[in-house]
Amino acid sequence: MKPSNPCSGELSVELLERMAGVLKILAHAHRLKLVEILQREGEAPVHVLMVRVGLPQATLSQHLNQMRRAGLVR
């Protein structure tokens, strides 16, 4: 794999693959809603997010875990 060259303006395939993975995670309405809420309001307990997004705890946790693995939330 060819590394990124900041001077050339080209992105490496590795970086583009990581970016595509993040976009894939964000390509879901509930996860986008979570990003919106957390961006606007900051940290929130899971029970508050459950009510705001309208998802059961198990489903919400799955979404948050996917987002955590992608580095989108802590």
Helices and strands as residue ranges (DSSP letters): H 13-26, H 29-41, H 46-53, H 57-69
